[in-house]
Amino acid sequence: MQSLVRIMISLIIGGLLLAACGQSNPTVTEEPAAPATAAVATDEPMQVMVSILPQKYFVERVGGDRVKVDVMVGPGASPATYEPKPEQLTALSQAKAYFSIGVPFEQAWLERIQSANPAMLLVDTTAGIERMPMGAGGRNRDPHIWLSPTLVKIQAQTIAEALARIDPEHATAYQSRLDGFIADIDALDASIRKTLEGVSQRKFMVFHPSWGYFARDYGLEQIPIEIGGQEPSAAELAALIERARAEQIKVIFAQPQFSTRAAETIASQIGGEVLLINPLNPDWLGNLQTVAETFARVMK
């Protein structure tokens, strides 16, 4: 009888030990898995959206690999007349932030962009910037603030603050990248000033008045052919031809997003040429340096 009792006790203890061993294995495999999943989620870049290509450059310079930037107005399109595609509005549902810049299409679409994702942070990168009047009577404000290195420094600061607000864990990294970007902007500014310092002709004629802030920064004067999307009338075109002759202008600047017809008409009448410069070039830093060198070459 005692032998039977000893055997039963041994079986019970063995069963308990086996049960304990069976429960320990899932604990060992599950504990490391939770931190690994969290790390993947943390390391995923934030989806953000901007209006125009130069802004993509700005946000990527500040955000680095922490951001994935989509652009509303792609290559070849004009922010004056653009209408967002349905798939872009759908993509907004995944965006953490939208960076606006005051281009014309935003006036009609910004409210709908926000309503596509009410939880998305809407960032006004014109904050802290006094925009110049544009057009007759000064009713409209010039949106081309991305073509002034001085004003881009303000925009970059706004971008850094917004990214830090969404992702405070990486605020120090955003500030470090901002400092590097501002150093590059200061170097660009100094280079442009040096490039243009020997230019005696300070006036240039351009189809679309994109370059007002650039001209203001560097002591130049742009003479626009069209304002507010309207091509010049026959009388206005004749006046522009006479002014180009009087100012000894030989190059008419145009941009890829607009018709060059009026620019070519003026150029043919003054024995000049049309050159394309693109204010929406995605390589913002290199583009402004190239534009300055082009101005210096044709305005010397």
Backbone hydrogen bonds, N-H to C=O, Kabsch-Sander energy under -0.5 kcal/mol:
donor,donor_aa,acceptor,acceptor_aa,energy
5,V,1,M,-2.2
6,R,2,Q,-2.5
7,I,3,S,-2.2
8,M,4,L,-2.2
9,I,5,V,-2.4
10,S,6,R,-2.2
11,L,7,I,-2.0
12,I,8,M,-2.2
13,I,9,I,-2.5
14,G,10,S,-2.4
15,G,11,L,-2.3
16,L,12,I,-2.1
17,L,13,I,-2.2
18,L,14,G,-2.3
19,A,15,G,-2.3
20,A,16,L,-2.3
21,C,17,L,-2.3
22,G,18,L,-2.3
23,Q,19,A,-1.5
24,S,20,A,-1.1
25,N,21,C,-1.0
27,T,23,Q,-0.7
28,V,24,S,-1.6
29,T,25,N,-1.7
30,E,26,P,-2.2
31,E,27,T,-1.8
33,A,29,T,-0.6
34,A,30,E,-1.2
36,A,32,P,-1.4
37,T,33,A,-2.0
38,A,34,A,-2.0
39,A,35,P,-2.3
40,V,36,A,-1.8
41,A,37,T,-1.8
42,T,38,A,-2.2
43,D,39,A,-2.1
44,E,40,V,-0.8
44,E,41,A,-0.5
46,M,66,R,-3.4
48,V,46,M,-0.6
48,V,68,K,-2.4
49,M,97,A,-2.3
50,V,70,D,-2.4
51,S,99,F,-1.0
55,Q,52,I,-0.8
56,K,52,I,-1.0
56,K,53,L,-0.7
57,Y,53,L,-1.3
58,F,54,P,-1.8
59,V,55,Q,-3.0
60,E,56,K,-2.3
61,R,57,Y,-2.2
62,V,58,F,-1.8
63,G,59,V,-3.4
64,G,60,E,-2.3
66,R,63,G,-1.9
67,V,64,G,-1.2
68,K,46,M,-3.2
70,D,48,V,-2.3
70,D,68,K,-0.5
72,M,50,V,-2.3
73,V,51,S,-2.7
74,G,72,M,-0.9
77,A,74,G,-1.7
81,T,78,S,-1.0
82,Y,78,S,-1.0
88,Q,85,K,-0.9
89,L,85,K,-1.8
90,T,86,P,-2.0
91,A,87,E,-2.1
92,L,88,Q,-1.2
93,S,90,T,-1.6
94,Q,91,A,-1.9
95,A,92,L,-1.3
96,K,47,Q,-3.7
97,A,47,Q,-0.7
98,Y,121,L,-2.6
99,F,49,M,-2.6
100,S,98,Y,-0.7
100,S,123,V,-2.6
105,F,79,P,-2.3
106,E,103,V,-1.5
107,Q,103,V,-0.5
107,Q,104,P,-1.4
108,A,104,P,-0.6
108,A,105,F,-0.7
109,W,105,F,-1.6
110,L,106,E,-2.8
113,I,109,W,-2.7
114,Q,110,L,-2.3
115,S,111,E,-2.1
116,A,112,R,-1.3
117,N,114,Q,-1.3
120,M,117,N,-2.0
121,L,96,K,-2.4
122,L,120,M,-0.5
123,V,98,Y,-3.3
123,V,121,L,-0.7
124,D,122,L,-0.6
125,T,100,S,-2.1
125,T,123,V,-0.9
127,A,124,D,-1.4
129,I,126,T,-2.1
131,R,129,I,-0.8
134,M,140,N,-2.7
138,G,135,G,-1.6
139,R,136,A,-0.9
140,N,134,M,-0.8
142,D,132,M,-3.3
145,I,143,P,-2.2
147,L,144,H,-1.6
148,S,145,I,-1.0
152,V,148,S,-2.1
153,K,149,P,-1.4
154,I,150,T,-0.8
155,Q,151,L,-2.0
156,A,152,V,-2.8
157,Q,153,K,-1.7
158,T,154,I,-2.0
159,I,155,Q,-2.3
160,A,156,A,-2.5
161,E,157,Q,-2.2
162,A,158,T,-2.0
163,L,159,I,-2.5
164,A,160,A,-2.2
165,R,161,E,-1.6
166,I,162,A,-2.0
167,D,163,L,-2.7
170,H,167,D,-1.9
171,A,168,P,-1.6
174,Y,170,H,-2.0
175,Q,171,A,-2.2
176,S,172,T,-2.1
177,R,173,A,-2.4
178,L,174,Y,-2.4
179,D,175,Q,-2.4
180,G,176,S,-1.8
181,F,177,R,-2.4
182,I,178,L,-2.8
183,A,179,D,-1.9
184,D,180,G,-1.7
185,I,181,F,-2.3
186,D,182,I,-2.6
187,A,183,A,-1.9
188,L,184,D,-2.4
189,D,185,I,-2.8
190,A,186,D,-2.2
191,S,187,A,-2.1
192,I,188,L,-2.8
193,R,189,D,-2.3
194,K,190,A,-2.0
195,T,191,S,-2.4
196,L,192,I,-2.2
197,E,193,R,-0.8
197,E,194,K,-0.5
199,V,196,L,-1.6
200,S,198,G,-0.5
201,Q,299,M,-1.4
202,R,200,S,-0.7
204,F,221,E,-2.4
205,M,251,V,-0.7
206,V,223,I,-2.2
207,F,253,F,-2.8
210,S,208,H,-2.7
215,A,211,W,-2.7
216,R,212,G,-2.3
217,D,213,Y,-2.4
218,Y,214,F,-1.6
219,G,216,R,-0.8
220,L,215,A,-2.8
221,E,202,R,-2.5
223,I,204,F,-2.8
225,I,206,V,-1.9
225,I,207,F,-0.7
226,E,207,F,-2.6
227,I,230,Q,-0.7
230,Q,227,I,-1.0
231,E,229,G,-0.5
237,L,233,S,-2.7
238,A,234,A,-2.1
239,A,235,A,-2.0
240,L,236,E,-2.1
241,I,237,L,-2.1
242,E,238,A,-2.1
243,R,239,A,-2.3
244,A,240,L,-2.6
245,R,241,I,-2.0
246,A,242,E,-2.5
247,E,243,R,-2.6
248,Q,245,R,-1.0
249,I,244,A,-2.8
252,I,273,E,-2.9
253,F,205,M,-2.8
253,F,251,V,-0.6
254,A,275,L,-2.5
258,F,255,Q,-1.8
264,E,260,T,-2.8
265,T,261,R,-2.1
266,I,262,A,-2.2
267,A,263,A,-2.5
268,S,264,E,-2.3
269,Q,265,T,-1.4
270,I,266,I,-1.4
271,G,267,A,-0.7
272,G,267,A,-2.9
273,E,250,K,-1.9
275,L,252,I,-2.1
277,I,254,A,-2.8
281,N,278,N,-1.3
284,W,282,P,-1.7
287,N,283,D,-2.8
288,L,284,W,-2.2
289,Q,285,L,-1.5
290,T,286,G,-2.2
291,V,287,N,-2.8
292,A,288,L,-2.2
293,E,289,Q,-2.1
294,T,290,T,-2.2
295,F,291,V,-2.8
296,A,292,A,-2.5
297,R,293,E,-1.8
298,V,294,T,-2.2
299,M,295,F,-2.0
